Amino acid sequence: MVKIRLSRFGSTHNPHYRIVVADARRPRDGGYIENLGHYDPRKTTENYLKVNVERAQYWLANGAQPTQTARRLLKSQGVKVS
């Protein structure tokens, strides 16, 4: 199953996440199919959330299942998630 989920990067006590499309069997920070954007939960910059809406809609139309957090972030960017 293909999932849209967050993959952590960044240093200790400074989390940053990539919003990625990955096989559900892969580890959290392992390989992924495509990078859809990034998210900074600490909101240290004005551009703390960026999502490629067109590609996210493509993957959702092809059966990718977002995690709860990814679903919330995608909705906030205007992606229609069922």
Summary of the structure (lengths in Angstrom):
residues: 82
radius of gyration: 12.1
end to end distance: 17.0
largest distance: 35.5
contacts: 214
relative contact order: 0.25
helix: 22%
strand: 33%
